[in-house]
Amino acid sequence: MPLRPVHGLLIALVAMAGPLAGAPARAASPEPGPCRAVQAEGESYTVCTLDLRRQRLRLFWRGADGLPYGSLGALAQAEGTGLSFAMNAGMYDKDQAPVGLYVEGGRELKGLSTADGPGNFHLKPNGVFWVKGERAGVLDTAHYQRAKVRPDFATQSGPMLVIDGQIHPKISADGPSQKIRNGVGVRDDGRTAVFAISERPVTFGAFARLFKDALGCRNALFLDGSVSSLYAPNLDRSDISRPLGPLVGAKAR
């Protein structure tokens, strides 16, 4: 994975309430904003659920000066108080450029990668998170190519966590690697994007099961580990991180 060491997270925890419908997880009592605390299998996460009919979800990489935003704080400052959520949105190189496909405002700024290589990005199948108007999706890379999606926004990362309701075949139930992780899934309605970040290091297996079993996502994509960061004003949270590459954020429509 071409990224840098773990940052210090500023974590805001909220009180737990009753379980998510049909899932062995507990959600925080309702609050303004899309993010809440969730527990699953004894692990703590923050989950941000975006209804694309109400929230405009988009990707950000470079600001008006042509340089990468580099942090959630810089993005929040540029976008103002209307920004209800933001998170790092995929792997990047030493110049903070996306490793794989990156589409912003309908313009493909980096092409789709089908190359083999080391690290999590190349643990195939990897995949693409895409947004077009009020719809979103997560597809493995080969399926994305065949579907010929023409997205407004898209980011490629890897590995896929959940593929058509099944855990990625190369992800063990509970392997030795434990990191702070973040990812994204999309519900079957195609209008609900679900982002999650772990509050302490977790395995790939536990993180994948979160999306499959607790969050009801038949397809989910790993975004990154170690540098995983969240901006959630409804939780009074803005994580500090080493310089980041692509970011994802939401504003009310």
JOJO-V31440 format. One record per residue. N is the residue number from 1. PSI is psi in radians with two decimals (999 if undefined). D_FIRST is the distance of its C-alpha to the first C-alpha in Angstrom with 2 decimals. Layout:
n = <N N>
psi = <PSI PSI>
d_first = <D_FIRST D_FIRST>
This chain:
n = <1 2 3 4 5 6 7 8 9 10 11 12 13 14 15 16 17 18 19 20 21 22 23 24 25 26 27 28 29 30 31 32 33 34 35 36 37 38 39 40 41 42 43 44 45 46 47 48 49 50 51 52 53 54 55 56 57 58 59 60 61 62 63 64 65 66 67 68 69 70 71 72 73 74 75 76 77 78 79 80 81 82 83 84 85 86 87 88 89 90 91 92 93 94 95 96 97 98 99 100 101 102 103 104 105 106 107 108 109 110 111 112 113 114 115 116 117 118 119 120 121 122 123 124 125 126 127 128 129 130 131 132 133 134 135 136 137 138 139 140 141 142 143 144 145 146 147 148 149 150 151 152 153 154 155 156 157 158 159 160 161 162 163 164 165 166 167 168 169 170 171 172 173 174 175 176 177 178 179 180 181 182 183 184 185 186 187 188 189 190 191 192 193 194 195 196 197 198 199 200 201 202 203 204 205 206 207 208 209 210 211 212 213 214 215 216 217 218 219 220 221 222 223 224 225 226 227 228 229 230 231 232 233 234 235 236 237 238 239 240 241 242 243 244 245 246 247 248 249 250 251 252 253>
psi = <2.20 0.68 -3.11 3.04 2.97 2.50 3.03 2.13 2.45 1.80 2.26 2.06 2.54 2.81 2.56 2.57 -2.67 2.97 2.67 2.52 2.21 0.34 2.62 1.00 2.73 2.35 2.70 2.76 2.61 2.39 2.74 2.45 2.86 -0.14 2.53 2.84 2.48 2.50 2.44 2.29 0.60 0.02 2.63 2.38 2.79 2.25 2.30 2.08 2.13 2.09 1.94 -0.18 -0.34 -0.43 2.38 1.93 2.29 2.94 2.66 2.44 -1.10 2.54 -2.96 -0.44 0.00 -0.02 2.66 2.48 -0.79 -0.35 2.74 -0.58 -0.73 -0.68 -0.77 -0.69 -0.69 -0.62 -0.33 -2.97 -0.28 -0.22 1.97 -0.20 2.53 2.68 2.68 2.53 0.58 2.95 2.69 2.86 -2.99 -0.32 0.22 0.40 2.55 2.49 -0.68 -2.71 2.37 2.09 2.29 2.18 0.58 -0.03 2.21 1.89 -0.30 2.36 2.83 2.37 2.19 0.22 2.71 2.76 -3.07 2.98 3.02 -0.63 -0.66 0.18 1.54 2.59 2.33 -2.97 -3.05 2.32 2.22 2.68 2.33 1.89 -2.12 0.30 2.68 2.88 2.80 2.15 2.53 2.74 -0.76 -0.75 -0.70 -0.75 -0.79 -0.59 -0.31 0.83 2.46 1.36 2.79 -0.65 2.49 2.55 2.41 2.42 -3.00 2.73 2.96 2.51 -0.80 2.31 1.96 0.78 0.04 2.47 2.45 2.27 -0.36 0.03 2.08 2.81 -0.80 1.49 -3.12 -0.38 2.14 2.16 2.79 2.25 2.64 2.68 -3.12 2.48 2.89 2.31 2.88 -0.39 -0.23 0.09 0.05 1.97 2.37 2.04 2.53 2.60 2.38 2.63 -0.16 2.94 2.32 2.85 2.83 -0.72 -0.83 -0.68 -0.70 -0.72 -0.55 -0.87 -0.74 -0.87 -0.72 -0.54 -0.08 0.66 2.04 -0.31 2.28 2.63 2.32 2.27 -0.85 3.05 2.77 -0.94 0.06 2.29 2.65 2.42 2.02 1.54 -0.48 -0.29 0.12 0.81 2.31 1.75 2.54 2.34 2.86 2.88 2.30 2.84 -2.15 2.52 2.69 2.44 2.89 2.53 2.72 2.54 999>
d_first = <0.00 3.81 5.66 8.66 10.67 12.63 15.60 19.10 19.91 23.47 24.26 27.41 28.68 31.58 34.22 33.73 36.15 36.94 34.57 32.85 35.11 34.58 31.62 31.36 29.98 31.79 31.55 32.82 36.20 36.22 35.40 35.23 31.81 29.18 27.29 28.44 27.59 27.16 27.21 26.28 26.57 27.17 23.92 24.10 22.37 23.22 23.76 24.72 26.80 27.69 30.78 30.37 34.16 34.29 31.02 29.72 25.95 24.11 20.97 20.89 19.04 21.67 24.95 28.44 27.87 25.17 22.50 19.49 20.74 17.91 19.02 20.72 23.82 24.21 23.94 26.48 28.77 28.72 29.30 31.86 33.09 32.69 28.92 28.83 25.11 21.74 18.07 14.70 14.24 10.87 7.68 8.86 9.17 11.18 14.21 13.14 13.64 12.29 9.97 12.47 15.96 17.34 21.04 23.03 26.78 27.06 25.65 22.71 20.88 17.98 18.58 17.26 14.71 15.84 14.20 12.87 9.94 7.34 4.49 5.69 6.69 8.84 10.28 13.51 15.36 13.05 15.26 16.83 18.47 21.61 24.70 28.11 30.97 31.53 29.35 25.69 23.75 20.58 20.58 18.52 17.89 20.92 23.14 22.20 23.27 26.49 27.30 27.42 26.60 27.60 25.77 26.47 22.86 19.71 15.93 13.60 10.54 9.78 11.01 14.58 15.97 19.61 21.24 24.99 25.52 23.70 20.57 17.87 19.36 16.39 15.95 18.31 20.78 19.48 16.90 16.18 12.87 14.07 12.47 13.88 12.80 14.13 15.05 18.02 20.81 24.07 27.45 29.77 31.91 29.24 30.23 28.34 24.67 23.33 20.43 19.51 17.79 18.27 20.40 19.09 16.32 16.72 15.66 14.22 17.83 19.52 17.46 18.20 21.82 22.13 21.80 23.86 26.60 26.94 26.03 27.49 24.73 25.00 21.77 18.70 15.13 12.08 11.17 8.68 8.84 10.20 11.08 12.95 16.36 19.72 22.93 25.81 29.21 31.14 29.55 29.94 26.22 24.04 20.86 20.04 16.52 14.99 15.14 13.64 13.40 15.12 17.32 19.61 23.10 26.51 30.15 33.39 34.99>
